[in-house]
Amino acid sequence: MEELIEKLEQLKKEISALDIVEELHKRKDEVMNDSRLVEKIEEYKKHPMESLKKEIISSPSFLAYKETETEIDLLILKLNQEFKKIRKEYDCR
């Protein structure tokens, strides 16, 4: 069991070091440093309006963040598919 935990920790380190993960952190920082965008997001949380939502999602920094987030989601999907294959091979019945 300890070996499994070590392997999982190693996997987490490998994933954290991926360029796409670093890119996501960079894009998030860009969004958080855009004070006008953050103000709009906070306002949208308080008073959801379609016009405000359109302004937020049309922001270049927000779009870049969402694109990178989608790439991360695809990576997670691929990992889950591989885990399912492994689980089928070693399934205890």
C-alpha positions, 0 to 999 in steps of 0.5 A: 500500500505504501508503494501505491501511495508513493506512486500516486505522489510521484504522479501528482508531481509529474502532473504539476510539472506539466506545461499545461498546468503551469500555463493554467496557473499563469492564465489564472494569475492574468485574470486575477490581476485584471482588476476590471475583470475581477470587479465584473466577476464580483458584480456578476456574483452579486447580481447575475446579468446576461450583459455582464456575463457577456462582458466577462466571457469576451475578455481575452484573459478570461477566454485564454484561461477557459481554453487552458482549463478545457485542455486540463479537462481533456487531460483529466478525461484521458487519465481517467480512461487510462485508470479505467483500463488499469482497473479492468486489468487488475480488478479483484473478483 
